[in-house]
């Protein structure tokens, strides 16, 4: 599939109780599978389940006890990309690279040069022809997310 260098160290993620958890069952934040991923991860198995302990919802592949993903090696593209998101501006329809500012790693590192370099790397990646095709063929991965920080406009539009 597509290989993305990730910026967040695994140890950091394992201590966090943020991602893979959702306030509602139909959350825009729940990852959408690429068409190619649907052959590997059946849609009927990739779903949100009730988390009775915290009275919210979690990804069905999250082991809430150790905070590990049960399918980490083949987790969806959007999971690899997080806390970065492909955000569609509701007014202009433009595709923007955004970041979830609720992520503790983002809060700690947003202004650091390493984070800015990584943002440039991701922007360049998404402006490449391969990723333009990926977005064109998988429009479901481009959502209108509330309360995110838009970092860069991407050159390719898919309407």
N, C-alpha and C positions, 0 to 999 in steps of 0.2 A: 504494500500500500504506500502511503506517504510517510516518510520519516521526518519527524520534527524534533530538533534538539529542544529539550525542556529546560526551563530555567529554575524551577522550584525543586530543591532537594527532597528526596523521598522522605527523609526523617522529618522534615518540616510538615509535610502533608499528613503523615501518620499521627501527628499531635493535634491536628485541627479537626474540629467537628463542623466544618462548613459545607464543603461541596458534597455532592451525592445525597444531599438532604433537601427536602422541598416542603414549602408551607402548604401546598395544595396538590391534589392528584393530577391536575392538568397543567402543571407548571411549564412555562416557556423555557425554564432552565434545564428541564430534563433533556439530555442529549438526543439528537436525532441521528439515526444511522445513515451512513452512506449506502447507496445501492449495493456496492460491492460487499459492505459489512453485513448486509441482510442475509447473504449466503453463508456467513460464518456465525453470526449471532442471530438466532431466530427472533423475530419481532415479538412473538408471543412469550418469549422468556425474558426479554428486555423490557421491564416494566417497573413502575413505582409500586411499592408496597407500604402498608401502614406500619408505622413504628410506634407501637403501643407505649414504649418506655417514655419517649419524648413527645408523644401526641403530635407527630408530624408524619412525613412520608420519606422513605429512603429508596434508593435504587435497589432493585432486587438482587443485584450482584455485590452489594456492599455487605461485608461482614462487620456489623456494628460493634461487635465485641473488641476486635483488634484494629478496626478502621481500615481494613485492607480490602481491595477489590478482588473478587473471586476469579475475574477474567482479566487481570491486569495485563498479561502478555498480549492479549488480543482486544483490549478495551477500545471503544470507539474513538474515531478521529477527534470528535469534539471533546472527549475526556482528556485526550493528549494535549489539546490546545488550551484548555482551561488553565488559568483564569482569563485567557484571551478569548474573545468571542467575535463572530461575524455579525455585526449589528446593521440592520436595515433602518435607515432614517425614515420615519413614517411620513414626513412631508416631502422630501426630495426623492426618496427611493434609492438614494446612494448607499453603497455598501461601505461600511466603516469598520476598521479594526478597533475593537473596544476592549476594555478590561473591567473585570468585576472588582470594584474598590472595597467590597466587603471581605475579600480574601486577605487574611492577615499578612501573607507574604507581600502582596501588592502594597498594603499600608506601610510596611517597613521599608520597601525598596523602590517605590515609585520614582523618587527623585534621584536615585543613584545612577551613576553613569553605566553600570553593567545592565541595569534594567532598560535604560534608553537604547543601548546598543542592541539588546535583545528585541526591543520593539522595532528597530530598524531592520533586523534580520527577518522577523515575522512579516513585516510589511513588504519587504523585497520578495520573500517567498510567495506571498499571496498575489503579488503583482506579476509573477512569472506565468508563462503560458500554461504550464501543467496545472497550476492551482486555479487559473481562470477557467479552465475546462472542468475542474473538479466542482467549482461553484456553479457553473452553468448546468452541469449534469445532476447536481444535488442541491437544488434551491432550498430544500428543507433545513439545511444547516445555517441558513441566514435568517435570523429572527429579529424582531423588534424587541429588544430587551429594555426593561425599565431600570432607571438608576445606575447606568454604567458610565464610564468615562471613555469617550471616543478619543482615540489616539491618532488615527490617520485615515484619510480617505483612500480607498483602494481604487486602482485604475480601471478595473473591470466591473461592469455593471451587468446584473442579470435581473430582468424584470419579468 
